[in-house]
Amino acid sequence: MSMDVMFYAVPVLIMAVTVFLAVRVIRRALGLRRAWNSGLTAEARCLRTYTTTSGGSGDSSVRTTLHHVYEFTARDGRTIRFEEEDGPGTTLEGDIVVVHYAEGETVKATAQAPSHVRNTAATVGILTFLSVVVVFCVGFMVTYSETFGDNSFMDDDPSVSKVDEPPSFDDGSYSEVP
């Protein structure tokens, strides 16, 4: 029974992480869309650029991510500072860029130029991949359940017909010779 738990718990954990990632992708896409559609722009100064690396252990490749930290003054006078990943490599510290932002309790801002088609295509692509992962996990659990699951509930079900098989040669004792 403990092995059964592993074959259900691991796919459920993978699905939970996948759903969490899907929510983050959707929130990011909607935040970009909200900032672009607000019509509010401001000049922002790039305060800092830095890179982070991940991977590189064993056979995996190294992925380098470029980060920019921007600061601008919103229409209501608040100074807003935000960080954005994967910006252009040509933007350096001290550069002035145009940012699009949406007002609210928390200001959503981006220095990316509006690109609704690219944003939608990337979001749909990522969500499609994440959906395939969830479908695979569900399929795995269903297949495991059908193949190795406990079918003892069928013994009590009167609608399930049972076939009485005649005794087989193998059913006899080894000490008896036919």
Beta strands, then each sheet from edge to edge (+ up, - down):
strand 1: 40-55
strand 2: 62-73
strand 3: 79-85
strand 4: 96-102
strand 5: 108-110
sheet 1: 3+ 2- 1+ 4- 5+
end
